[in-house]
Amino acid sequence: MQLKGLDYEYHPVNLRQGEQREKAYHRVNPQGLVPFLIDGDVQFGQSVAIMEYLDETYPAYPLMPSAAQARARVRQIVNMIACDTHPLDNLRVLTYLEQDLGLGKAQRDAWYRHWIDETFRVLEPLLMTTAGVYSVGNEVTLADCMLVPQVYNARRYDMTLDEYPTIARIVANCEQLQAFIKAAPANQPDAQP
C-alpha cells in the first residue's frame, strides 16, 4: 500500500495478547490471522492474495514485471517464502512448539533459524541470477515485499546474513525506500519496544 501510495486505515491486532483469537476479530476474519484487507465490499486475508489484489486493482506502480519469465521468477521467490518458510515460523507454530511440545526458547529459536536458513540457502543463488537493485531486476516487486519481512524475522531471532550477501544487499536497498521505511514494524502506531 505504501509503494502504491494508497490511503488506508490501519487497525492493529495484537498477536502477543491473542486479539486474533477474540470473537470480535473472528467476526471480521473467521481465519483469525493477519493481515486482513477490507476494500469497500471486498474482504479477505492472506498476504500474497492481498498483494496480488492490490496490484491488479491499483495498477499504478506495478509490482509484477511485464515479461512472463520475470513474473514467474517473482512468483517463485514469493512462494519460496510464503509457502516454504513463513508457515513454519509464524507465531502460532512457535507457540505450539513451546507450549504444546515443550521446546525451550533456545530450541524453538533454533527451529526458526533452521527453516529460514533452508530457504535462504536456495534463495541466495537464485537471487544472484535474477537481482539487479532488487530481487528481480531494478524495480521493486512482490518478491521484495516478501523478502524484507522475512529478513526482519530472521534478524529478530539473531540470524546473521553473512552467508547471504545478495539477500542482504537487496534488503538494504529496499530499506532505503520511504515505502519500506514507513511500513517497517517499528514505525507502526502499535509498535512495541
Rosetta blueprint (number, residue, H / E / L):
1 M L
2 Q L
3 L L
4 K L
5 G L
6 L L
7 D L
8 Y L
9 E L
10 Y L
11 H L
12 P L
13 V L
14 N L
15 L L
16 R L
17 Q L
18 G L
19 E H
20 Q H
21 R H
22 E L
23 K H
24 A H
25 Y H
26 H H
27 R H
28 V H
29 N L
30 P L
31 Q L
32 G L
33 L L
34 V L
35 P L
36 F E
37 L E
38 I E
39 D E
40 G L
41 D L
42 V E
43 Q E
44 F E
45 G E
46 Q L
47 S H
48 V H
49 A H
50 I H
51 M H
52 E H
53 Y H
54 L H
55 D H
56 E H
57 T H
58 Y L
59 P L
60 A L
61 Y L
62 P L
63 L L
64 M L
65 P L
66 S L
67 A L
68 A H
69 Q H
70 A H
71 R H
72 A H
73 R H
74 V H
75 R H
76 Q H
77 I H
78 V H
79 N H
80 M H
81 I H
82 A H
83 C H
84 D H
85 T H
86 H H
87 P H
88 L H
89 D H
90 N L
91 L H
92 R H
93 V H
94 L H
95 T H
96 Y H
97 L H
98 E H
99 Q H
100 D H
101 L L
102 G L
103 L L
104 G L
105 K H
106 A H
107 Q H
108 R H
109 D H
110 A H
111 W H
112 Y H
113 R H
114 H H
115 W H
116 I H
117 D H
118 E H
119 T H
120 F H
121 R H
122 V H
123 L H
124 E H
125 P H
126 L H
127 L H
128 M H
129 T H
130 T H
131 A E
132 G L
133 V L
134 Y L
135 S L
136 V L
137 G E
138 N L
139 E L
140 V L
141 T L
142 L H
143 A H
144 D H
145 C H
146 M H
147 L H
148 V H
149 P H
150 Q H
151 V H
152 Y H
153 N H
154 A H
155 R H
156 R H
157 Y L
158 D L
159 M L
160 T L
161 L L
162 D L
163 E L
164 Y L
165 P H
166 T H
167 I H
168 A H
169 R H
170 I H
171 V H
172 A H
173 N H
174 C H
175 E L
176 Q L
177 L L
178 Q H
179 A H
180 F H
181 I H
182 K H
183 A H
184 A L
185 P H
186 A H
187 N H
188 Q L
189 P L
190 D L
191 A L
192 Q L
193 P L
